Amino acid sequence: QEIRDDAVAVLKEMVKKCEPTGLKLSLEFCGAPSMSVNTFDDAYEIVKLVDSPLMGVTLDQYHFNGMRSDWSKLEKADGDKIFVWHLNDTEDVPAGAGYNTDAKRLWPSDPRGCLDHKRFADTLKEIGYDFENGFITMEVFRPDYYEMTTDENIKTAAAETAKHIQRYCK
């Protein structure tokens, strides 16, 4: 409760600073046990309490899985409050595992991945996420990918994003 109250108070102050410009803020939860806001459920509750059209949530599939966020909470969410959708995948590791680090992240099409991409996309469609105007980004920090050149990495990320959108979001 203390974390929630503090987050709401700070974010309300930040929203006040954004109001004159219309700049939007997106709260990204981090699916790791050492983080203060580590599930979609908690992040969405904080966003609802801030109660501003300028405040939303970043839905990172890797983090959603990392602490096993509650699908029923996402399924009941307001799609207009999801500002950013981070695409990625992950190796199958237990929720909250200390070794669930960026080294386990994968491109969404990697066959080693365990995430249900169709369910994410279908759920976002059901709750009214705006696929045309929402931000859909690729977020993979896998150290193996750092061995690629910047050009290769960007081209791969762009191709993966386009393939993902074509497959799941149309």
ROLUM-105374 format. One record per residue: x, y, z of N, C-alpha, C in turn; residue in one letter. Coordinates in steps of 0.1 Angstrom, whole numbers. Example, Ala and Ser with C-alpha at 12.3 -4.5 7.8 and 13.67 -1.06 7.14 Angstrom:
residues 2
nc1, nc2, nc3, cac1, cac2, cac3, cc1, cc2, cc3, resn
132, -57, 78, 123, -45, 78, 132, -33, 78, A $
128, -22, 71, 137, -11, 71, 129, 0, 79, S $
***
This chain:
residues 170
nc1, nc2, nc3, cac1, cac2, cac3, cc1, cc2, cc3, resn
8, -12, 0, 0, 0, 0, 9, 13, 0, Q $
20, 12, 8, 29, 23, 8, 35, 27, -6, E $
39, 16, -13, 44, 18, -26, 33, 24, -36, I $
21, 18, -35, 10, 23, -43, 7, 38, -40, R $
6, 42, -28, 3, 55, -24, 14, 65, -28, D $
26, 61, -27, 38, 69, -31, 38, 71, -46, D $
36, 60, -53, 36, 61, -68, 25, 70, -73, A $
13, 69, -67, 2, 77, -71, 5, 92, -69, V $
10, 95, -57, 13, 109, -54, 23, 115, -63, A $
34, 107, -66, 45, 112, -75, 39, 113, -89, V $
32, 104, -94, 27, 104, -108, 17, 115, -109, L $
9, 118, -99, -1, 129, -100, 7, 142, -102, K $
18, 144, -95, 26, 156, -96, 32, 157, -110, E $
37, 145, -115, 43, 145, -129, 32, 148, -139, M $
20, 143, -137, 9, 146, -147, 6, 161, -147, V $
6, 167, -135, 4, 182, -135, 14, 189, -143, K $
27, 185, -143, 37, 191, -151, 35, 189, -166, K $
29, 178, -169, 27, 174, -183, 14, 180, -189, C $
5, 184, -181, -8, 189, -186, -7, 201, -196, E $
2, 211, -193, 2, 222, -203, 7, 217, -217, P $
14, 207, -218, 20, 202, -231, 12, 191, -237, T $
4, 184, -229, -3, 172, -234, 6, 159, -234, G $
18, 160, -230, 27, 149, -229, 21, 138, -221, L $
22, 126, -225, 16, 114, -218, 27, 107, -211, K $
24, 101, -200, 33, 93, -192, 28, 78, -192, L $
38, 69, -193, 34, 55, -193, 42, 48, -182, S $
35, 41, -173, 42, 34, -162, 45, 20, -166, L $
58, 16, -166, 62, 3, -170, 65, -5, -157, E $
58, -15, -154, 61, -24, -143, 72, -33, -147, F $
80, -37, -138, 92, -46, -141, 90, -59, -133, C $
88, -70, -141, 85, -83, -136, 97, -90, -129, G $
101, -84, -119, 112, -90, -111, 109, -88, -96, A $
112, -98, -88, 108, -96, -74, 114, -85, -66, P $
125, -80, -71, 132, -69, -64, 127, -55, -68, S $
117, -54, -77, 111, -42, -82, 99, -38, -73, M $
97, -25, -72, 85, -21, -64, 72, -23, -70, S $
71, -21, -83, 59, -23, -91, 62, -34, -101, V $
58, -46, -98, 63, -57, -106, 53, -66, -113, N $
40, -61, -113, 30, -68, -120, 21, -58, -127, T $
15, -63, -138, 5, -54, -145, -6, -50, -136, F $
-10, -59, -127, -21, -57, -118, -19, -44, -110, D $
-7, -44, -104, -3, -32, -95, -2, -19, -104, D $
5, -20, -115, 7, -9, -124, -7, -3, -128, A $
-16, -12, -132, -29, -7, -137, -37, -1, -126, Y $
-36, -6, -114, -43, 0, -103, -37, 14, -100, E $
-24, 15, -100, -18, 29, -98, -23, 38, -109, I $
-23, 34, -121, -28, 43, -132, -42, 47, -130, V $
-51, 37, -126, -65, 41, -124, -66, 51, -112, K $
-58, 50, -102, -58, 59, -91, -53, 73, -95, L $
-44, 74, -104, -39, 87, -109, -50, 93, -116, V $
-58, 86, -123, -70, 90, -130, -68, 102, -139, D $
-60, 101, -149, -57, 111, -159, -56, 105, -173, S $
-62, 112, -183, -60, 107, -196, -46, 108, -201, P $
-37, 114, -193, -23, 115, -197, -15, 104, -191, L $
-21, 95, -183, -14, 84, -176, -18, 71, -181, M $
-9, 62, -185, -12, 49, -189, -1, 39, -185, G $
-3, 27, -190, 6, 16, -187, 14, 11, -199, V $
26, 7, -197, 34, 0, -207, 33, -15, -204, T $
28, -22, -214, 26, -36, -213, 38, -43, -219, L $
47, -48, -211, 59, -55, -216, 56, -70, -214, D $
55, -78, -225, 52, -92, -224, 62, -99, -215, Q $
74, -96, -216, 85, -103, -208, 82, -100, -193, Y $
79, -88, -189, 77, -85, -175, 63, -91, -171, H $
53, -91, -179, 40, -96, -176, 42, -111, -172, F $
50, -118, -179, 53, -132, -176, 62, -134, -164, N $
72, -124, -162, 82, -126, -152, 77, -128, -138, G $
66, -121, -135, 60, -123, -121, 46, -129, -122, M $
43, -134, -134, 30, -140, -137, 19, -131, -133, R $
18, -119, -140, 7, -110, -139, -6, -118, -142, S $
-16, -112, -136, -30, -119, -137, -36, -116, -151, D $
-38, -126, -159, -45, -124, -172, -59, -118, -170, W $
-66, -121, -160, -79, -116, -158, -79, -101, -156, S $
-69, -96, -150, -67, -81, -148, -65, -74, -162, K $
-57, -80, -170, -55, -75, -184, -68, -76, -192, L $
-75, -87, -191, -87, -89, -198, -98, -79, -194, E $
-97, -73, -182, -107, -64, -178, -103, -49, -179, K $
-90, -47, -183, -85, -34, -184, -91, -26, -195, A $
-89, -13, -195, -94, -4, -205, -82, -2, -215, D $
-84, -7, -227, -74, -6, -238, -68, 8, -240, G $
-76, 18, -237, -71, 32, -239, -61, 35, -228, D $
-60, 27, -218, -50, 30, -207, -37, 22, -210, K $
-36, 14, -221, -24, 8, -225, -17, 17, -235, I $
-7, 24, -231, -1, 34, -240, 10, 27, -249, F $
17, 17, -244, 28, 11, -251, 28, -4, -249, V $
30, -11, -260, 31, -26, -260, 45, -30, -264, W $
52, -35, -255, 66, -40, -258, 65, -55, -262, H $
69, -57, -274, 70, -71, -280, 83, -77, -276, L $
83, -90, -273, 94, -98, -270, 90, -112, -266, N $
99, -120, -263, 96, -134, -258, 106, -137, -247, D $
105, -149, -242, 114, -153, -231, 115, -168, -231, T $
126, -173, -226, 128, -187, -223, 118, -190, -211, E $
114, -202, -210, 105, -205, -199, 112, -207, -186, D $
110, -198, -177, 117, -199, -164, 106, -196, -153, V $
107, -201, -141, 97, -199, -131, 95, -185, -127, P $
83, -181, -124, 80, -168, -119, 89, -163, -108, A $
95, -152, -109, 103, -146, -99, 117, -152, -97, G $
121, -161, -107, 134, -167, -106, 145, -156, -107, A $
155, -157, -98, 166, -148, -98, 174, -148, -111, G $
174, -159, -118, 181, -160, -131, 173, -156, -143, Y $
161, -151, -140, 152, -146, -151, 157, -132, -154, N $
167, -131, -162, 173, -118, -165, 172, -115, -180, T $
177, -104, -184, 176, -100, -199, 183, -111, -208, D $
192, -119, -202, 198, -130, -210, 188, -140, -214, A $
176, -140, -208, 165, -149, -212, 155, -144, -222, K $
157, -131, -226, 148, -125, -235, 151, -130, -249, R $
140, -130, -258, 141, -135, -271, 133, -126, -281, L $
137, -127, -294, 128, -122, -304, 115, -129, -303, W $
104, -123, -306, 91, -130, -305, 89, -142, -314, P $
96, -144, -324, 95, -156, -333, 104, -167, -329, S $
112, -165, -319, 122, -175, -315, 115, -187, -310, D $
118, -199, -316, 111, -211, -311, 114, -215, -297, P $
124, -209, -291, 126, -212, -276, 117, -205, -267, R $
109, -195, -273, 100, -187, -265, 88, -194, -259, G $
83, -189, -249, 71, -196, -242, 59, -187, -242, C $
60, -174, -246, 48, -165, -245, 37, -168, -255, L $
25, -165, -250, 13, -167, -259, 10, -154, -266, D $
17, -152, -277, 15, -139, -285, 1, -137, -290, H $
-5, -148, -294, -19, -146, -299, -28, -142, -287, K $
-26, -147, -276, -35, -143, -264, -32, -128, -261, R $
-20, -124, -261, -17, -110, -259, -25, -101, -269, F $
-23, -104, -282, -30, -96, -292, -45, -97, -291, A $
-50, -109, -290, -65, -111, -289, -70, -103, -277, D $
-63, -104, -266, -68, -97, -254, -68, -82, -256, T $
-57, -77, -262, -56, -62, -265, -67, -58, -275, L $
-70, -66, -284, -82, -63, -293, -95, -63, -286, K $
-97, -72, -277, -109, -73, -269, -111, -61, -260, E $
-101, -56, -255, -102, -44, -245, -101, -31, -252, I $
-99, -31, -265, -100, -19, -273, -87, -11, -274, G $
-75, -19, -273, -62, -12, -276, -62, -7, -290, Y $
-57, 5, -292, -57, 11, -305, -44, 7, -313, D $
-45, -3, -321, -34, -8, -328, -28, 2, -339, F $
-37, 11, -343, -32, 21, -353, -25, 33, -347, E $
-28, 37, -335, -22, 48, -328, -14, 45, -316, N $
-15, 33, -311, -7, 29, -299, 7, 26, -303, G $
16, 27, -294, 30, 24, -296, 33, 9, -294, F $
37, 3, -305, 42, -11, -304, 57, -11, -307, I $
64, -16, -297, 78, -15, -298, 85, -29, -295, T $
97, -30, -300, 104, -43, -297, 114, -40, -286, M $
114, -48, -275, 123, -46, -264, 129, -59, -260, E $
141, -61, -265, 149, -73, -262, 163, -68, -258, V $
168, -72, -247, 181, -68, -242, 190, -80, -241, F $
187, -90, -248, 195, -103, -247, 210, -100, -251, R $
219, -103, -242, 233, -100, -245, 238, -107, -258, P $
233, -118, -262, 236, -124, -275, 234, -114, -287, D $
223, -107, -285, 219, -98, -296, 229, -86, -297, Y $
236, -83, -286, 246, -72, -286, 258, -75, -295, Y $
259, -88, -299, 270, -92, -307, 267, -89, -322, E $
254, -86, -325, 250, -82, -338, 255, -67, -340, M $
257, -63, -353, 260, -49, -355, 247, -41, -352, T $
249, -29, -350, 237, -20, -348, 227, -21, -360, T $
232, -21, -372, 224, -22, -384, 216, -35, -384, D $
223, -46, -381, 217, -59, -381, 206, -60, -370, E $
209, -54, -359, 199, -54, -348, 187, -46, -351, N $
189, -34, -357, 177, -26, -360, 169, -33, -371, I $
175, -38, -381, 168, -45, -392, 160, -57, -387, K $
167, -65, -378, 160, -76, -372, 148, -72, -364, T $
150, -62, -355, 139, -57, -347, 127, -52, -356, A $
130, -44, -366, 120, -39, -375, 113, -51, -382, A $
120, -61, -387, 114, -72, -394, 105, -80, -384, A $
110, -82, -372, 103, -90, -362, 90, -82, -358, E $
91, -69, -356, 79, -62, -353, 69, -62, -364, T $
73, -60, -376, 64, -61, -387, 57, -74, -389, A $
65, -85, -387, 60, -99, -388, 50, -101, -377, K $
53, -97, -365, 44, -99, -354, 31, -92, -356, H $
32, -79, -360, 19, -71, -362, 11, -78, -373, I $
17, -82, -384, 10, -88, -395, 3, -101, -391, Q $
10, -109, -383, 5, -122, -378, -6, -120, -368, R $
-5, -111, -358, -14, -111, -347, -23, -99, -346, Y $
-20, -88, -353, -28, -76, -350, -37, -72, -361, C $
-38, -80, -372, -47, -76, -383, -60, -83, -381, K $
***
